[in-house]
């Protein structure tokens, strides 16, 4: 099958974040199953991303040489084949303000057109399926195909990249710096823990719009060298950070899925996370804290610190669970789901 991927998501990890990772790994897994994947991406780049996306979509035409077109998120709303939502923009924009909220509102309207025009809608979690149905007025739940991880490749990267072992209890967090990621709650939890856990170290990978405010908060909380801001890193460096970490923390209150949770599980790391959005679906074995509650987040981190056995048990549970999301397995599910849409397109 010749499959067309339509996306204006930047095809690099720094700007494309988890969406880029999911699309890239899916394309590679489909190719390994014998399918051909061709990408349609913007040729004209504008300083305003929303304007670039709209211009790109207005230029789209049907591709008669492809068996099926998959449009990701809002992209492809003029091509009514398959709408594959990596997140639900209308859900994400609730946490934004100002110009960002305005531009995301425009994107959400396009995404609404996309899912209502498409022959098939796919989301990555039940949470996202329910949000898409409710926010975009769909008559029924979309199909669900989870995100995926290339376990063989990721585990090879973990073996090949290591950092010197740390004597400190290291909490790793990874993600784009958007308000909904709630890194500020992790910083406040770290400030609460410092008197009890002087060996605590928080290492944060990522960058984005909230970077300045969160760095300022860390300074105001006098966290000093207990917090390390790593910025955007390569896949090799990310693997090294997972190897170094004692636990992984995702304080986010809005996740359509959360590929980084799969990476943490595959690295054998226990997880502390907010009980919010799709996170309990993706990592049901994690240690959960009430959303937007730094005290609860601190308590969950401290609980794992004080129990080596709990860390081992959770790491083992995650290593078993993540097998469900291995790339070949999910790619086959994806093909099974889209086959119906392919039949109606002929």
N, C-alpha and C positions, 0 to 999 in steps of 0.2 A: 504494500500500500504506500502511495506517495502522499505524504501529509504536509500541509502548509501550516507553519507556525506564524501567526501574526502578532507582533508585539512591538511596542515602543518603549518598553522597559530598557533602560541602559544595560547593555550586555557586559557589565563588569560588576564585581562584588561590591566595590565601594559605593556606587550609586544605585545599583539594581537590587542590592540586599538579598533577602531570602527569595524574592520573586525570581531574580536572575538565576539563583542556584537551582530552584525547582525546575525552571524551564530547561536549563542546560542539562541537568542530570536526566530529565525525562527524554529529551531529544537523543542523548547518547544511548539510553537504555532501549529506546524504540529502534534505533539503528542496529543495535546488537541483536535484536529479534528479527532483523531482515527487512525492516521498513525503511523508506527513504524520508528524510525530514528536510524541508527547505524553509528558510527563514525569510519573512518579509518584514523589514525594519525601516525606520525613517531614513531618507536620503538627505533631507533638509533639516538642519538643526537650528533651533531658535533659542534666544535667551530665556524665554518663558516656556517651561516644560508643557504646561497645559495647552498653550497655543500650538506647540510642536505636535502634540498628540492629535489635536483636532485637524490640523493641516494634513497630517499623515493619514488619518482615517478618511478624510474627504478624497484623498488621492487613490484609495484602494479600489481595485477591480477584482472581479472573479478570476480565478486561475483555472481554466478548463483542463490544464495538464495535471492537476492535482485531484486525488480522489476525495480529499476532505480538507477543509480549512478550520483550524483551531484558533480562535481569537482569545487572547488572554486579557482578563479584566475588561476595561472599556474598549480595547482595541478590536476592531472587526465588526462594529455595530452596523455597518452597511453590508456585511457578508453573513447572511443568516444560516450558518452551518452550526458550529459548536462554540458556545461561550464557556470558557474555562476560567473561573474566578479563583485567583490565588489569595484574595482577600475580598472584603466587601467595602468599597470606598465610602458608601453612605454610612457605614458603621464606624470607619476610621475617622471620618471628619468630625465626629462628635467631640473629639478631644483637641481639636485645633481651633485657632482664633484668627481674626484679622484676614489678611490677604490669602494666607494658606487655606483657611476655611472656605473662602470665596472660590478659589481656583479648584479646590477639591469638590465643591458643590457642583461645579460645571462638569467635572469628570464623572461624578456620581450620576448625573442626568444622562450622560452618554452610556454609562454602564447599565442603567435601567433600560434604555433602548436596546442595548445589546442582548440582555437576558430575555427580554420580552419578544425580540425578533428571532432569536435563535431556535433551531430545531431541537437542540439539546443543551442543557445547562449543567455544568459540573462544578462542584465546590470541593474543598479539601477536608472539610470536617462537617459534622452535624451542626455545630454552632454556626458556621458560615452558611450552611444550607438554610437554617431557620432565619438567620438575619436577612439573607437575600430574598427569601419568600416574603417576609414581613415588610421589609423596607422598599422592595421593588414591585410589590403587588403580584407576585407569581401565584398561580392557582394551586401549585403543589410544591413539595420539596424537590430541589434539584438532586441529581445523582451525586454520589460522594465517591471520589477517588482520592485517597490521602496523598500527601507529599511523600517523597521518596528520598532515599540516601543510597549512594553507591558504597555499600559496606566494605567491599574488597579494596576499593581505592582509598577510602577514609582510613581504614585500619592500616594499610600500607603507609600512608602519610604519618600516622601516629607512631609506627615503628621507626620511621626514618627521621623523625624530628623530635628532639627532646631538649629540655632545659635542665640545668643542674638542679637537683632536688632542693626544695626550700625547707627550712626549719620552721617556717611560719604556716599557720593554718590559712590557706589561700582560697578565697571566694572569687570565682571568675564570672563575669557577666559579659554578654556579647549581643550587640544589636545596633540598629540605627538610632540616633539620638532624637527621637520624637517624644512629645509630651506623654503619649500613652504608654511608653516603655517604662516610665516611673523609676528611672535610675535615682532620682532624688530620694525615693523611699529607701533604696539600698544604702545610700549615703547616710541617711538619718539612722538606719538600723546599725550601720557601722559605728556611728558616734555613740549609740547606746551600748554597744558591745565592747568598746575599747577598754573601759575600766575593768571588765571581767576577763577579756581575752586580749591581753597586750600583744600576743603574737599574731593577731588577726591581720591579714593582708587582703585588700580588695583590688583586683586587677580588672580593668574595664576596656573592652575592645569596641571600637566604633567611633562614629562622628556624626554630626548632623546639626540641625537647627538649635537644639537645646544645649549644645556643648558649652557655650559661654556661661549660661545660667547655672548649670550643674557644677562646673569647675569653681564658680564663685561660691556656691553653696558648700562645697567641700572645704574651701578656705575658711568660710564663716564657721563651719563646724570644727575647725582646727584638726582636720584629719591628717594633715601632714603627709609623711611617707607611708602611712597605712593605706593610701589609695594611689594606684598607678594608672595613669591614663595612657593607653597604648595606641590610640588612634586606629586608623584603618590598617590592617595587616594582611599579609599574603596567606594563602592556604597553609603553607608550610609553617609559618609563624603561628597561625591559629592552632594547628595541631600541637605545636610545642606548648602553647598556653594550656590546652586541655590536659596534656600530660602533666604539667606542673600543678594544676588545680587540685584542691582537696574536695571542693563541691562546686557545682554550677548553680547560679541564681538567675532567675527570670522574674523580676517583680512586675512585669507588664500587666496591664488591665485590659488589653485588647490584642488578641492574637487570632488570626484566621486559622492558623495552624501552629507554626513555630518550628521550622526545620532545625534550628539551633538545639532544640531539645533532643532531636534524633542524634545530632553530633555528640551531645553530652552523654547520651546513653551508650552510643557506640564506643566512646572513650572510657566507659566504665565509671562514670562519675555520678554520685548521688545528686539529686536536684532539689533545690528549694524554689518555690514559685508561688505566685498569687493564685488563689483559686478563682480563676476568671476566664471567660471566653472559652477557647478551644483547649486550653492548657490541660485540664483534667482528662480530656479525651486522649490527648497525645501522650501524656506521661501520668497514667493513673496511679503509679506507685510512688510519685514524688511526695516530698514533705510540703504541705500546703499551708499558706498563711492567708488570713483575711485580706482582701485587696485594700490598698491605700492605708495600710496599718503598719508603720515601721516597727512598732513594739512586737506585733505578731511575727513579722519577718525576722526580727532579731532573735526571737524565741525559737523559731524553727531552725535558724542557723546554729544557734547555741546547742540545741538538742542534738544535732548531728555531730557537732564538735565533741560533745561529751560521750558519744557512743560510737566507738569504732565498729562494733557489731552492726549497728543500724546502718552505718555507711556501707559496709560490705553487703548487707542484705539488699539494700536498695540498688546498689551498683549491679548486683547479680540479676535482680528482677529487670532492670533496664536493659541489660545485655541480652536477655531472652526476648523481651518485648520488641526491641528495635528490629529483630529479624522480620517482623511483619511488614516492615517498610522498606525492605531491600529492593533496590531498583528493578531487577528483572521481574520480581513478583508483582510490583505495583504497575510496571509497564504492561504486563499481560492483562491486568485488570482494566487498565486504561483502554487498551485495544478492544476488549470485550464490551466495554460501556459505549465507546464511540461507534462500534460496528452498526448499531441500529440507526444512528444518524447518517452514516455513510449510505445505508440502503435507501433512505428517504431522499438523499441528494441525487440519486441516479435517475 
